[in-house]
Amino acid sequence: MNINVDFINFIVTVVFSFLVGLEIKTYRIQFHDDSKSYFFGTTRTFTFVGILGFVFYRIDLSVYLVVLAGLTLLYSLFYFQKLQAHRQSILLYLVMLIVYSFGPLSVKFPIWMDALVFVIVVFVLNAKEEIHKFSIDFNTYEFEILGKMILLSAVILPLLPKNNVIPYIPLSPFKIWLAVVVISAISYAGYIAQKYFFPTKGFFLTGLIGGTYSSTATTVVLSRKSKELGKDNVIDAAIIAATSVMYIRLIIVAMIFNMTIAKVIALPFIVLSVVGFIISFFYLRAGKKGVVVSNIVDKNPLELGTAFIFAFLFVIMIMLTHFITIHYGSSGLKIFSFIVGFTDIDPFILSLLTGKYVVSQAQIVNAILIAAGSNNLIKAIYALYFGKIKNSYRSAFWISLLGVLSIGWAFLNIGGL
């Protein structure tokens, strides 16, 4: 049996309008439960607004707009009354406009559009306190930095040459800056999540999110906490988890810039990540719950200085890698990758993923494995130094073991190209 499309669209409009009305009623009870609250209707009103929107849109667009103007005028009278009571919010009017648009949305778009709009309305209404707190806590300076980075990326990136025009650098300026933008965006996402959404949600969550931003910085901060609080299973779990997340992060970066290499490093990195998570969960289950931690970092990765330093290091790594592969081959690349692992490995790994060298892709994969492994060794040293041996020896041992396994995988060339 074929059901008329208009009938389905009408039912969808009525259902979502009714649900929004219920949500407005809940919102009123939860946040404005007093006799002086002024509300422009709730469940029935919004249901009828949705029906009006559908009916008059199907009649004619001009009629739909005339009715919209009438509703706006009616709300203006209501809003004038609110102003007399020193209330300025136009939230109800905005929600009414959304409900009035459910009819056209159901006609013009698939049902998921109405559902998505409804979900967003419900989320925003229920997150009133969280949004207010976030707006107070959010550092406007960081918003400015984000705007500058977007502007620079949108303006500068299209203007940069896409050909290799810089001597001794086998990469175009366009790809260099694109790499900086991508890495900065990934780090920024972890930074925002850590600082604003999960600032005090426990050591383990700090380790998980910190690993997406900087597993080294996370290890240092958590180790210092270990020094303050003594040996703690949850801190050990968090440090190991940060390194486990690092492997996943490197796979994602490789997928963005070099899918061929990403497919090869996926196996060892997923294996090492899973092993790390299993060990960390073992310590987590044995640990005490409810311990909190403050932000792990206070430096925005999108700051222009940070981005330009990363770009500079990226270019230097490309030049050094190019020089070493030409004059010392794969053996020199292995030694160099081990040494680089004791620093920030992102510029080096990015140079391997984006550059063109005389060594094979299998040797590039091995270099990435070695760099990740030696980076684990330096993190283990940091854990022992900042957390004291008696407090951090367990996490230091396990991340060292993961590092050794990563390096061993490279030298055994398991699953190579």
C-alpha positions in Angstrom: 0.0 0.0 0.0 1.4 3.4 -1.0 1.1 6.1 1.6 0.7 9.6 0.4 4.0 11.6 0.9 2.2 14.7 2.2 0.5 12.6 4.8 3.9 11.3 6.0 5.4 14.8 6.0 2.4 16.1 8.0 2.8 13.4 10.6 6.5 14.1 10.9 5.8 17.8 11.3 3.2 17.3 14.0 5.3 14.8 16.0 8.4 16.9 16.1 6.4 20.1 16.8 4.6 18.3 19.7 7.9 17.0 21.1 9.5 20.4 21.0 6.5 21.7 22.9 7.0 19.1 25.5 10.6 20.1 25.7 9.7 23.7 26.2 7.4 22.7 29.0 10.2 20.8 30.7 12.5 23.7 30.1 10.1 26.0 31.8 9.7 23.7 34.8 13.4 23.1 35.2 14.7 26.7 34.7 11.8 29.1 35.1 9.5 27.5 37.6 8.1 30.8 39.1 4.9 32.7 38.7 6.5 35.6 37.0 7.8 33.6 34.0 6.4 34.7 30.7 6.1 31.9 28.1 4.7 32.0 24.6 2.7 28.8 25.0 4.1 25.2 25.4 3.0 21.9 24.0 -0.3 22.7 22.2 0.9 26.1 21.0 4.0 24.8 19.4 2.1 21.8 17.9 -0.3 24.2 16.2 2.6 26.4 15.0 4.1 23.4 13.3 0.7 22.5 11.7 0.3 26.1 10.5 3.8 26.0 9.0 3.1 22.8 7.0 -0.4 23.8 5.8 0.4 27.3 4.7 3.6 26.2 3.0 1.7 23.6 1.0 -0.9 26.3 0.0 1.6 28.9 -1.1 4.9 30.3 -0.1 3.6 33.9 0.0 0.8 32.8 2.4 3.4 31.0 4.5 5.5 34.2 4.8 2.4 36.3 5.6 1.5 34.0 8.5 5.1 34.1 9.7 4.9 37.9 9.8 1.6 37.6 11.7 3.2 35.3 14.3 6.2 37.6 14.6 3.8 40.6 15.2 2.0 38.6 17.9 5.2 37.6 19.5 6.3 41.3 19.4 3.3 42.2 21.5 4.2 39.4 23.9 7.8 40.5 24.0 6.9 44.0 24.8 5.1 42.7 27.9 8.3 40.8 28.8 10.3 43.9 28.5 8.0 45.5 31.1 9.0 42.7 33.5 12.8 43.3 32.6 13.1 40.0 30.6 14.8 40.3 27.3 15.2 36.7 26.0 14.0 35.9 22.5 14.7 32.2 22.9 11.0 31.2 22.6 10.7 33.2 19.4 13.7 31.4 17.9 12.3 28.0 18.9 8.9 29.0 17.4 10.6 29.8 14.1 12.3 26.4 14.1 9.0 24.7 14.8 7.3 26.8 12.1 10.0 25.5 9.6 9.4 21.8 10.3 6.7 21.8 7.6 9.0 23.1 4.8 11.8 21.0 6.1 9.8 17.8 5.9 8.7 18.6 2.3 12.1 19.7 1.0 14.5 17.3 2.9 14.6 13.7 4.1 13.3 13.0 7.6 16.8 13.1 9.1 16.8 16.8 8.7 13.8 17.3 10.9 15.2 14.8 13.4 18.6 16.5 13.4 17.1 19.9 14.0 14.9 18.5 16.8 17.9 16.8 18.5 19.9 20.1 18.4 17.0 22.0 19.9 16.7 19.5 22.7 20.4 19.5 23.4 20.7 23.3 23.5 17.7 23.7 25.7 18.9 21.1 28.2 22.5 22.4 28.1 21.6 25.9 29.4 23.7 25.8 32.5 26.6 24.0 30.8 26.6 26.5 27.9 26.5 29.5 30.3 29.4 28.1 32.3 31.4 27.3 29.1 30.8 30.9 27.8 32.2 32.3 31.1 35.1 29.9 31.3 36.1 30.0 27.7 39.2 32.2 27.1 38.2 34.7 24.3 41.9 34.9 23.4 41.8 31.3 22.3 38.8 32.1 20.1 40.8 34.9 18.5 43.7 32.5 17.9 41.3 30.0 16.2 40.0 32.8 14.0 43.4 33.9 13.0 44.4 30.3 12.2 41.3 29.8 10.1 41.9 33.1 8.3 45.6 32.3 7.6 44.7 28.8 6.4 41.8 30.1 4.2 43.8 33.0 2.8 47.4 31.8 2.7 46.9 28.1 1.7 45.3 28.7 -1.7 48.0 31.2 -2.6 51.0 29.0 -1.8 52.8 27.3 -4.7 51.9 23.7 -5.3 55.2 22.9 -6.9 58.5 22.2 -5.2 60.1 25.6 -5.4 62.3 25.5 -2.3 65.8 24.1 -2.9 66.7 20.9 -1.0 63.1 20.5 0.2 61.2 17.8 -1.8 57.8 19.3 -0.8 55.8 22.2 -2.0 55.0 25.2 0.3 51.3 24.3 -0.1 51.8 20.8 1.4 54.0 22.1 4.1 51.4 24.6 5.4 48.6 22.0 4.9 50.5 19.6 7.1 50.9 22.2 9.8 47.2 23.0 9.6 46.1 19.4 9.9 48.4 18.5 12.8 47.4 21.7 14.6 43.7 20.9 14.1 44.1 17.4 15.6 46.1 18.8 18.6 43.6 21.6 19.0 40.7 19.2 19.2 42.4 17.3 22.0 43.4 20.5 23.7 39.9 21.9 23.8 38.4 18.6 24.9 40.9 18.3 27.8 40.7 21.9 28.9 37.0 22.8 28.6 35.0 19.6 28.5 36.9 17.2 30.7 39.1 19.3 32.9 38.5 17.4 36.2 37.1 14.0 35.1 39.8 11.8 36.5 43.3 10.7 35.8 42.4 8.0 33.3 40.3 10.2 31.1 43.1 12.8 31.2 45.5 10.1 29.9 43.1 9.2 27.1 42.4 12.7 25.9 46.0 13.9 26.5 47.3 11.2 24.2 45.4 12.8 21.3 47.2 16.1 22.1 50.6 15.1 23.4 51.4 11.8 25.1 54.7 13.2 26.3 53.2 16.2 28.0 50.5 14.0 29.5 53.2 11.6 30.9 55.1 14.5 32.5 52.1 16.0 34.2 50.7 12.7 35.4 54.1 11.6 36.7 54.3 14.9 38.7 50.9 14.0 40.2 52.3 10.6 41.1 55.1 12.3 42.9 52.6 14.3 44.9 50.2 11.4 45.7 52.5 8.4 45.7 52.2 5.2 43.8 48.7 5.0 42.2 47.3 2.4 39.9 45.0 4.9 38.1 47.9 7.2 37.3 49.9 4.3 36.0 46.8 3.3 33.9 46.5 6.9 32.6 50.2 7.1 31.5 50.0 3.8 29.7 46.7 4.8 28.1 48.2 8.1 26.8 50.9 6.1 24.9 48.2 3.7 23.6 46.2 6.6 22.2 49.4 8.0 20.6 49.6 4.9 18.3 46.0 5.5 17.1 46.8 9.2 16.6 49.8 8.3 14.4 47.6 6.0 12.3 45.1 8.7 11.7 47.8 11.2 10.7 49.3 8.6 8.3 45.8 8.0 6.8 45.5 11.7 6.0 48.9 12.0 4.3 50.0 8.6 3.0 47.4 5.8 2.9 49.9 3.3 1.6 52.1 3.7 4.7 49.1 3.9 7.0 47.9 0.5 5.9 51.3 -1.0 6.8 51.8 0.7 10.2 48.2 0.1 11.2 48.9 -3.5 12.1 51.8 -3.0 14.5 50.4 0.2 16.0 46.9 -1.3 16.6 48.6 -4.4 18.2 50.8 -2.2 20.4 47.8 0.1 21.2 45.6 -2.9 22.2 48.3 -4.3 24.4 48.7 -1.0 26.1 45.0 -0.6 26.7 44.8 -4.1 28.2 47.6 -3.3 30.6 46.1 0.1 31.5 42.7 -1.3 32.1 44.3 -3.9 34.4 45.7 -1.1 36.6 42.5 0.9 36.3 40.5 -1.9 37.8 42.9 -2.3 40.6 43.0 1.5 41.3 40.9 3.8 43.5 38.2 5.8 41.8 37.2 9.5 42.1 40.6 11.1 41.9 40.7 14.3 39.7 43.3 16.2 37.9 43.5 19.7 36.4 44.4 20.6 32.9 47.5 19.0 31.5 48.5 21.9 29.3 47.9 25.6 29.1 49.4 26.4 25.7 47.1 26.5 22.7 48.6 24.5 19.8 47.0 27.0 17.4 49.0 29.9 18.6 50.8 31.4 15.6 54.2 31.1 17.3 53.6 27.4 17.9 52.4 26.8 14.4 55.4 28.6 12.8 57.8 26.7 15.1 56.2 23.4 14.0 56.5 24.5 10.3 60.1 25.4 10.8 60.9 22.0 12.5 58.9 20.2 9.8 61.0 21.8 7.1 64.3 21.1 9.0 63.3 17.4 9.4 62.5 17.2 5.7 65.9 18.6 4.8 67.8 16.4 7.3 65.9 13.3 6.3 66.5 14.0 2.7 70.3 14.5 3.4 70.6 11.4 5.5 68.8 9.1 3.1 70.9 10.3 0.2 74.3 9.9 2.0 73.7 7.2 4.5 70.7 5.2 3.2 68.4 3.1 5.4 71.0 2.5 8.1 71.4 6.2 8.6 67.7 6.7 8.6 67.2 4.1 11.4 69.8 5.8 13.6 68.4 9.2 12.9 64.8 8.1 13.6 65.9 6.6 16.9 67.6 9.9 17.9 64.6 12.0 16.8 62.3 9.9 19.0 63.8 11.6 22.0 62.3 14.9 20.7 58.9 15.8 19.2 58.3 13.1 16.7 55.4 14.7 14.9 57.5 16.9 12.5 59.7 13.9 11.7 56.9 11.5 11.1 55.1 14.0 9.0 58.2 14.6 6.9 58.4 10.8 6.3 54.8 10.7 5.3 54.8 13.6 2.9 58.4 13.7 1.4 59.9 11.8 -1.5 63.1 10.0 -0.6 65.5 7.5 -2.2 64.7 4.9 0.5 61.8 2.5 0.1 58.4 2.8 1.7 59.2 -0.3 3.9 62.3 1.6 5.3 60.1 4.7 5.9 57.6 2.4 7.9 60.5 1.1 9.9 61.7 4.6 10.6 58.3 5.5 11.9 58.2 2.5 14.2 61.7 3.2 15.5 60.8 6.9 16.2 57.6 5.9 18.0 59.5 3.3 20.0 62.4 5.6 21.1 59.8 8.3 22.0 58.3 5.8 24.4 61.8 5.3 26.0 62.2 9.0 26.7 58.6 9.1 28.1 59.6 6.3 30.5 62.7 8.3 31.6 60.4 11.3 32.2 58.0 9.2 34.2 60.9 8.0 36.4 62.4 11.5 36.8 59.2 13.5 37.4 57.4 10.9 39.4 60.3 9.2 41.3 61.2 5.6 40.6 59.3 4.2 43.5 56.0 5.7 42.2 56.3 5.5 38.4 58.4 2.4 37.8 55.4 0.3 36.7 54.1 2.7 34.0 57.7 3.4 32.9 58.4 -0.3 32.5 55.3 -0.9 30.4 55.7 2.0 28.1 59.4 1.1 27.7 58.3 -2.4 26.8 55.9 -1.0 24.2 58.8 1.1 22.8 61.1 -1.9 22.6 58.4 -3.9 20.9 57.9 -1.1 18.4 61.7 -0.9 17.6 61.9 -4.7 17.5 59.0 -4.8 15.0 61.0 -2.5 12.8 64.2 -4.5 12.8 62.3 -7.8 12.3 60.4 -6.1 9.5 57.2 -7.9 10.4 54.5 -7.4 7.8 56.7 -5.0 5.8 55.9 -3.8 2.3 
